[in-house]
């Protein structure tokens, strides 16, 4: 994943309790992942839509 601030590579880091709460509040509809850039020290969450397939 590229850093939104400096466009260098950012790395996944462990989620914080607030991130887990946000995931619960959205009922798991969005993937919430925390990233950190070691070049510009940006840290934040990036959300992505979860694709759920139904067997109907």
LINLIN-V259798 format. One record per residue. N is the residue number from 1. BURIAL is + if it has 16 or more other ideal C-beta (glycine too) atoms within 10 Angstrom, else -. Layout:
N,BURIAL + N,BURIAL
//
This chain:
1,- + 2,- + 3,+ + 4,- + 5,- + 6,- + 7,- + 8,- + 9,- + 10,+ + 11,- + 12,- + 13,- + 14,- + 15,- + 16,- + 17,- + 18,- + 19,- + 20,- + 21,- + 22,- + 23,+ + 24,- + 25,- + 26,- + 27,- + 28,- + 29,- + 30,- + 31,- + 32,+ + 33,+ + 34,+ + 35,+ + 36,- + 37,+ + 38,- + 39,- + 40,- + 41,- + 42,- + 43,- + 44,- + 45,+ + 46,- + 47,- + 48,- + 49,- + 50,- + 51,- + 52,- + 53,- + 54,- + 55,- + 56,-
//
